[in-house]
C-alpha cells in the first residue's frame, strides 16, 4: 500500500510538474512573439520631401505592428486601395518614426485629407521609405507651359475656385490651406502666372498666380479658374450671367453682362452707384446693354436671332439682380437652301468645275461633264448659321453623291477625247472606220470622281456650297452606249 501510494503521489507530482512547466513555457514564448519599440523621433527633414504613398503590402496600425497592443487602422486591403487611388487626398505625409528591437522601422504617417493616421512598416534601412510605403511625387512641374509669364484674371470671382498654398491635397493640409478664401474683392485684378504644376494622380493643371494690384493675393489655383479673356470674367457682386436659349431649351450661347450699375431709388432710371453686393437690382442697366446689336455679335454663325423687345426678354432683363443667371429667348433664322458646286481637284492643277452632262460640250471637257444624282433633300440650314467641311461631306455621302461619273466619251487614234459620234472615234481594236449611224460602235469610256473634301461656310440666301472630288479614274464602258443625258437636280448641283 505504501509503495503504491508513494508511486501515485510521484506520478501525480510529475504530471503536475509537467503542466506547470508547460504553462511557463507558453508564457515565455508569447512574450517573445512581441517586439518592443524604441523612442519616438520626429522627422525634421524638408516636409515636402516626406510625401509617400502606400504600396499595399502592409497594413496601418495604431503603433508599430509587431508591438503588443497594436490595432489595425487601415487593413492591407484598404492600403492597397489607397495605393491605386486616383485621388491626391490618399497620399500620405511621413512625420515620425520608431524602430523596434528587431531592427524594423515604422513610420508615423497621415493621409493628406487626415482620414487615416498611424504606423506603417517602412523597411529596415534608416532614412529610407520601404515596405508598406514609398516616396511619392505628388505633382509634376510644367516649366515649359505656354501660360507661364502671361497675365490672367479670375474667371468666376467668389468662394469656389480660390488660391491654395499648394495644389489641393498635394501637400499635407493643403486641402484646408487657402491663401485667399474669397476672390470677389479682386475681380478684374491682373494676375501673373509664374509656375505651373500637374497633379500626378488626377492630371489636373494648377497655376501659381501673383496679383499685380494686391501682392498679398497669390497662390496655386486650378487652371480653368483663370482666363486670359477679360470679357469672360464674372463678378457676382457686379455682374449677371446670361444664357441665350432656344425655344426647345437648348443653350445657344452664354455670356456675362458686366459692371452693371444699380437701379436708382425710385426705380425709374439707371442709377450711378456701382452694385456692391450680390442681389442688387440692376435691371435698367442690364436692359440698356442687352440690345439687338449686342446679341447679333454673340450669335454670329449660330443661325439664331434675338429680339430685346419681346415681353419675356424685357421681363427677364428688368428683374435682373447681381449674381443672377437669366435666360433670354432666341429663335432660329429662316432656312437658306444652298446650291452645290462640284470641282475636280488633283492637288496640283487649278480645280476644274464638274458640269452637268446636259451641256454636251465636246473634246476633253467631256471628262468633266457628269451625271449628278437626284437629291431628295436640300443642303440647307438657318440663315447665318455656320456649316463645316464635314457637314458637306456627310450630306453628299448620305445622299449617295460621294462618287460622280462622267458622260460616256470616245477617243481618236491619238488617244484624245472625242464625242461618241465623232468620225475620228476608234473601236475596241483601235481602228477608225467611217462613221455610219447604227453600224459603227466606238469604244466608250467614262471617268469616275470620288469625294475628298468640302469647304466650310455660312448658310446664306442663294449661297453656294463647294465640294471637291479627286481620284479620277477612267473606266472603259463595256459594249456600245449612247451619250447619257443628265438626270440630276441642276437646281441643287450647278
C-alpha positions in Angstrom: 0.0 0.0 0.0 2.7 2.4 0.9 4.6 1.6 -2.2 1.5 2.0 -4.3 0.6 5.3 -2.6 4.0 6.7 -2.9 4.1 5.8 -6.6 0.8 7.5 -7.2 2.0 10.7 -5.5 5.1 10.7 -7.6 3.2 10.2 -10.8 0.8 13.0 -9.8 3.6 15.3 -8.9 5.3 14.5 -12.2 2.1 15.3 -14.1 1.6 18.5 -12.1 5.2 19.4 -12.7 4.8 19.0 -16.5 1.7 21.0 -16.6 3.3 23.8 -14.7 6.4 23.7 -16.9 4.1 23.9 -20.0 2.4 27.0 -18.6 5.7 28.7 -18.0 7.0 27.8 -21.4 3.8 29.1 -23.1 4.0 32.5 -21.3 7.7 32.9 -22.2 7.1 32.1 -25.9 4.2 34.6 -26.1 6.2 37.3 -24.6 9.0 36.7 -27.1 6.5 36.9 -30.0 6.1 40.7 -29.5 8.7 43.3 -30.4 9.5 46.3 -28.4 9.7 49.8 -30.0 12.3 52.4 -29.3 11.6 56.1 -28.6 9.5 58.1 -31.0 11.5 60.5 -33.2 10.1 63.4 -35.1 11.2 63.6 -38.7 12.8 67.0 -39.3 13.8 66.9 -43.0 12.1 69.0 -45.6 8.4 68.2 -45.2 7.7 68.3 -48.9 10.3 65.5 -49.3 8.3 63.2 -47.0 5.3 62.7 -49.2 4.7 59.0 -49.6 2.1 56.6 -50.9 1.1 53.1 -49.8 2.4 50.1 -51.6 -0.5 47.9 -50.4 1.8 45.3 -48.8 1.4 46.3 -45.2 -1.5 47.5 -43.0 -1.6 50.7 -41.0 -1.6 50.3 -37.1 -2.1 52.4 -34.0 1.5 51.6 -33.1 4.3 49.6 -34.7 2.5 46.4 -36.0 4.7 43.9 -34.1 4.4 45.6 -30.8 1.9 44.3 -28.2 -1.4 46.1 -28.4 -1.1 47.3 -32.0 -4.5 47.7 -33.6 -5.4 47.9 -37.3 -6.2 51.4 -38.5 -6.4 50.5 -42.2 -6.2 46.9 -43.4 -3.8 45.7 -46.0 -6.7 45.7 -48.4 -7.6 49.3 -47.6 -3.9 50.3 -48.0 -4.0 48.5 -51.4 -7.0 50.7 -52.4 -5.1 53.8 -51.3 -2.1 52.7 -53.3 -4.1 52.5 -56.5 -6.2 55.6 -55.8 -6.5 58.4 -58.3 -7.0 61.0 -55.6 -4.3 63.2 -54.2 -6.1 63.1 -50.9 -5.0 59.5 -50.5 -1.3 60.3 -50.4 0.5 60.2 -47.0 2.9 62.5 -45.2 5.5 60.8 -43.0 6.3 62.8 -39.9 7.6 60.4 -37.2 9.5 57.2 -36.8 10.0 54.3 -34.3 12.5 51.4 -34.6 11.8 48.0 -32.9 14.4 45.9 -31.2 14.3 43.6 -34.3 15.5 46.5 -36.5 12.2 47.1 -38.2 11.4 50.7 -38.9 7.9 52.0 -38.6 6.9 55.4 -39.9 4.1 57.6 -38.4 2.1 58.7 -41.4 -1.2 60.6 -42.1 -3.2 60.9 -45.3 -3.3 64.3 -46.9 -7.0 64.6 -46.0 -6.2 63.4 -42.4 -8.7 60.5 -42.7 -6.1 57.8 -41.9 -3.2 58.2 -39.3 -0.9 55.6 -37.8 2.2 53.5 -38.1 3.2 51.5 -41.2 6.2 49.2 -41.7 8.9 51.1 -43.7 11.6 48.5 -44.1 14.9 48.1 -42.2 17.1 50.8 -43.8 17.2 54.1 -41.9 16.1 57.3 -43.7 14.6 55.2 -46.5 11.0 54.6 -47.3 10.3 50.9 -48.0 8.0 48.1 -47.1 4.5 49.4 -46.9 5.3 52.9 -48.3 7.4 54.5 -51.0 8.3 58.1 -51.9 5.8 59.9 -54.0 5.9 62.9 -56.4 2.5 64.4 -55.9 2.9 66.9 -58.7 5.0 67.3 -61.9 6.4 70.7 -62.7 5.5 72.1 -66.2 8.3 74.5 -66.8 7.5 75.0 -70.5 3.8 75.6 -70.1 2.7 78.3 -72.5 0.8 80.2 -69.8 3.9 81.0 -67.7 4.6 84.7 -67.8 1.1 85.5 -69.1 -1.5 87.7 -67.4 -4.9 86.3 -66.4 -7.9 87.2 -64.3 -10.2 85.2 -62.1 -12.9 83.7 -64.3 -15.6 83.5 -61.6 -14.6 85.5 -58.5 -16.2 84.1 -55.4 -15.5 81.3 -52.9 -15.3 78.2 -55.1 -12.1 78.2 -57.1 -9.7 80.1 -54.8 -5.9 80.0 -54.2 -4.1 77.4 -52.1 -0.7 77.1 -50.5 -0.1 74.1 -52.9 -2.3 72.3 -55.5 -5.1 70.9 -53.4 -4.1 67.7 -51.4 -0.6 67.5 -52.9 0.9 68.6 -49.6 -0.2 67.9 -46.1 -3.1 70.1 -45.0 -3.0 72.0 -48.4 -6.7 70.9 -48.8 -7.5 73.3 -45.9 -4.8 75.9 -46.5 -6.4 78.6 -48.6 -4.4 81.7 -49.3 -7.5 83.7 -50.5 -10.8 82.4 -49.3 -12.9 84.7 -51.4 -11.7 86.3 -54.6 -14.7 88.6 -55.2 -12.8 91.7 -53.9 -10.1 91.0 -56.5 -12.4 90.6 -59.6 -10.7 92.2 -62.6 -7.2 92.2 -60.9 -4.5 91.1 -63.3 -2.7 88.0 -62.1 0.7 86.9 -63.5 1.3 83.2 -63.9 4.7 82.3 -62.6 4.6 78.5 -62.3 2.6 75.5 -63.5 2.2 72.0 -62.0 0.1 69.0 -62.9 -1.3 66.8 -60.1 0.2 63.3 -60.7 -2.9 61.3 -59.8 -5.7 63.5 -61.2 -3.8 65.0 -64.1 -5.3 68.4 -63.4 -3.3 71.5 -64.1 -2.6 74.3 -61.5 -1.0 77.7 -61.9 0.8 79.8 -59.3 -0.5 83.3 -59.7 0.6 86.7 -58.3 -1.8 89.6 -58.1 -0.3 92.7 -59.8 -2.5 95.1 -57.8 -2.6 93.3 -54.5 0.7 91.5 -53.7 -0.8 89.6 -50.8 -3.1 87.8 -53.2 -1.2 84.8 -54.6 -1.1 81.0 -54.5 -2.0 77.9 -56.6 -5.2 77.9 -58.5 -7.0 75.4 -60.8 -6.0 76.4 -64.3 -9.6 76.6 -65.5 -10.5 79.1 -62.8 -8.5 81.9 -64.6 -8.7 83.2 -68.1 -6.8 85.5 -70.5 -10.2 86.8 -71.8 -11.1 89.7 -69.7 -14.6 89.8 -71.1 -15.2 86.3 -69.7 -14.6 87.4 -66.1 -17.6 87.1 -63.8 -18.0 89.1 -60.6 -21.1 88.1 -58.6 -21.2 91.5 -56.9 -21.5 93.5 -60.2 -22.4 91.1 -63.0 -25.3 89.0 -64.3 -24.8 85.7 -66.2 -26.9 85.4 -69.4 -27.9 82.3 -71.3 -29.3 82.8 -74.8 -31.8 79.9 -75.0 -33.7 78.4 -78.0 -37.4 77.6 -77.7 -36.5 73.9 -77.3 -34.4 74.7 -74.2 -31.0 74.4 -75.9 -28.5 77.0 -74.7 -27.1 78.6 -77.8 -24.6 81.0 -76.2 -23.7 82.1 -72.7 -22.2 85.4 -71.7 -21.9 88.0 -69.0 -23.3 91.5 -68.6 -20.5 93.0 -66.6 -20.1 96.0 -64.3 -23.7 96.8 -64.0 -24.9 99.8 -62.1 -27.7 99.7 -59.6 -31.2 100.9 -60.2 -31.9 104.3 -58.5 -34.2 104.7 -55.5 -37.4 105.5 -57.4 -36.7 102.7 -59.9 -37.3 105.0 -62.9 -33.8 105.3 -64.4 -30.3 103.8 -64.2 -28.5 104.8 -61.0 -25.0 105.9 -60.8 -23.7 103.8 -57.9 -22.0 100.6 -58.7 -23.6 97.4 -57.4 -21.5 96.4 -54.4 -23.2 93.3 -53.2 -24.8 90.2 -54.6 -28.6 90.6 -55.1 -28.5 94.3 -56.1 -31.2 95.2 -58.6 -29.6 96.2 -61.9 -32.4 95.7 -64.4 -32.3 99.0 -66.1 -28.6 98.8 -66.9 -29.0 95.2 -68.0 -31.7 96.1 -70.4 -29.7 99.0 -71.8 -26.7 96.7 -72.5 -28.6 93.6 -73.9 -29.5 95.2 -77.2 -30.2 93.6 -80.5 -26.8 94.7 -81.8 -25.1 93.2 -78.7 -26.8 89.8 -79.4 -26.1 89.9 -83.1 -22.4 89.8 -82.4 -22.8 87.0 -79.9 -25.0 84.9 -82.2 -22.9 85.2 -85.3 -22.6 81.9 -87.0 -25.3 80.2 -84.9 -28.3 80.9 -87.2 -30.3 82.3 -84.3 -31.9 85.7 -83.9 -32.6 87.8 -80.8 -35.3 90.4 -80.1 -34.8 92.5 -77.0 -38.3 93.9 -77.2 -40.2 90.6 -76.6 -42.2 90.5 -73.4 -40.2 87.6 -71.9 -36.8 89.1 -72.7 -37.8 92.5 -71.3 -39.2 91.0 -68.1 -36.0 88.9 -67.6 -33.7 91.9 -68.0 -35.7 94.3 -65.8 -35.8 91.8 -62.9 -32.1 91.0 -63.1 -30.0 91.2 -59.9 -26.3 90.9 -59.5 -25.2 87.3 -59.1 -28.2 86.1 -61.0 -28.3 83.9 -64.1 -31.1 84.9 -66.5 -32.3 83.3 -69.7 -33.1 85.3 -72.8 -35.0 83.7 -75.7 -33.6 83.4 -79.2 -35.3 82.0 -82.4 -33.9 80.1 -85.3 -33.5 82.1 -88.5 -35.2 81.2 -91.8 -33.9 78.3 -93.8 -31.5 79.0 -96.6 -31.0 76.4 -99.3 -27.6 76.2 -100.9 -26.7 75.2 -104.4 -23.7 72.8 -104.7 -20.7 73.4 -106.9 -18.6 70.3 -107.5 -14.9 70.6 -108.6 -12.3 68.1 -109.7 -9.1 68.8 -107.7 -6.0 66.8 -108.3 -3.9 68.7 -105.8 -1.6 70.1 -108.4 -3.6 72.0 -111.0 -6.3 74.6 -110.7 -9.6 72.9 -109.7 -11.9 72.2 -112.7 -15.6 72.6 -112.2 -17.7 69.5 -112.9 -20.7 70.5 -115.0 -23.9 68.8 -115.9 -23.8 66.3 -118.7 -26.8 68.1 -120.2 -24.4 70.7 -121.6 -22.9 68.2 -124.1 -19.6 70.0 -124.6 -17.1 68.4 -126.9 -13.5 67.4 -126.6 -11.6 66.9 -123.4 -14.3 68.7 -121.4 -16.5 65.6 -121.8 -14.5 64.1 -118.9 -15.7 66.9 -116.6 -19.4 66.6 -117.6 -21.0 64.3 -115.0 -24.4 62.9 -114.2 -25.5 64.5 -111.0 -27.8 62.4 -108.8 -31.3 63.4 -108.0 -31.3 64.5 -104.3 -34.3 64.0 -102.1 -33.1 66.7 -99.6 -31.6 70.1 -99.9 -28.4 71.2 -98.2 -29.9 73.9 -96.0 -29.8 75.5 -92.6 -30.8 78.5 -90.6 -29.7 81.7 -92.4 -26.5 82.9 -90.8 -25.5 79.6 -89.3 -22.1 78.1 -90.0 -21.6 74.7 -91.5 -18.3 72.6 -91.5 -16.4 70.8 -94.3 -17.5 67.6 -92.6 -21.2 68.7 -92.9 -20.8 69.0 -96.6 -19.1 65.6 -96.9 -21.7 63.9 -94.7 -24.6 65.4 -96.7 -23.2 64.2 -100.1 -22.3 60.8 -98.8 -25.7 60.2 -97.2 -27.3 61.3 -100.5 -25.1 59.0 -102.5 -23.3 61.8 -104.2 -19.8 60.8 -103.0 -19.0 59.3 -106.4 -19.7 61.1 -109.7 -19.5 59.6 -113.1 -18.8 61.5 -116.4 -20.9 61.1 -119.5 -19.6 58.4 -121.9 -17.0 59.6 -124.4 -14.7 58.1 -127.1 -11.1 58.5 -128.2 -9.4 59.0 -131.5 -6.3 57.3 -132.8 -4.1 59.7 -130.9 -5.9 59.0 -127.6 -7.6 62.4 -127.4 -11.1 62.6 -126.1 -13.8 63.0 -128.8 -17.6 62.7 -128.8 -19.0 59.2 -129.1 -20.4 60.1 -132.6 -17.2 61.6 -133.9 -15.9 60.1 -137.2 -12.4 60.0 -135.5 -13.6 57.7 -132.8 -11.9 54.3 -132.7 -13.4 50.9 -131.8 -12.1 48.5 -129.2 -9.4 47.3 -131.6 -8.1 50.8 -132.1 -9.3 51.1 -135.8 -11.1 54.1 -137.2 -14.0 53.5 -139.7 -16.2 56.0 -141.5 -19.0 56.7 -139.1 -22.3 55.1 -140.1 -25.1 55.5 -137.6 -26.2 52.2 -136.3 -23.3 50.3 -137.8 -20.2 51.6 -136.2 -19.8 51.3 -132.4 -16.8 53.1 -131.0 -15.1 52.1 -127.7 -16.5 54.3 -125.0 -15.1 55.4 -121.7 -16.2 57.4 -118.7 -14.3 58.9 -115.7 -15.4 58.5 -112.1 -14.6 61.0 -109.3 -14.5 60.4 -105.6 -15.5 63.0 -103.0 -12.5 64.0 -100.9 -13.5 67.2 -99.1 -15.9 70.0 -98.6 -15.4 73.7 -97.8 -16.8 75.2 -94.6 -19.1 78.2 -94.9 -22.2 80.0 -93.8 -25.8 79.4 -94.8 -27.0 82.4 -96.9 -29.8 83.1 -99.2 -28.8 81.9 -102.7 -25.5 80.7 -101.3 -23.2 78.0 -102.8 -21.5 75.0 -101.2 -18.2 73.8 -102.6 -17.4 70.1 -102.8 -14.1 68.7 -104.1 -13.6 65.4 -105.8 -10.3 63.6 -106.6 -9.1 60.1 -107.6 -10.2 60.5 -111.2 -10.3 57.0 -112.7 -11.0 56.3 -116.4 -13.0 53.1 -117.0 -13.9 51.5 -120.3 -17.6 51.1 -121.0 -18.5 47.6 -121.9 -20.2 47.3 -125.2 -21.6 50.3 -127.1 -23.6 53.1 -125.4 -25.1 56.3 -126.4 -24.5 59.6 -124.7 -26.3 59.7 -121.3 -28.4 62.7 -120.5 -28.2 64.3 -117.1 -30.8 63.2 -114.6 -29.6 65.3 -111.7 -31.3 68.1 -109.9 -29.4 71.1 -111.6 -31.2 73.5 -109.2 -29.0 72.0 -106.5 -25.9 71.0 -108.4 -24.8 73.6 -110.8 
